[in-house]
Amino acid sequence: QLFDNQIAKNKSFENKVVDVLVENKSDESTKFFGRTEYMTSVIFDANDRDVGNVLKVKIKKSNQNTLFGESLDKLEQRVA
């Protein structure tokens, strides 16, 4: 049941924007790893210069342990 609660909690973040502290690059070289204020892991697009900063990330999907999203800062740069 604990797993079901965690999956439901993570699913509740989907399609929402959260603040994420960028910690470092993930194993995939194009993705970065960070955490929400609730210490939930997030994998998303960022740049090396974003490490150590807090970015707004729109969560696209989730699983039991991790949220997956896209940095809104990056989206704004693409549009501009």
Protein Blocks (a to p, Z undefined) as FASTA:
>chain_A
ZZmmmmmmmmmmgopacddddfbdcfblkbccdddfkopacdddddfklgopacddddfb
dcfkbccdddfklmmmmmZZ
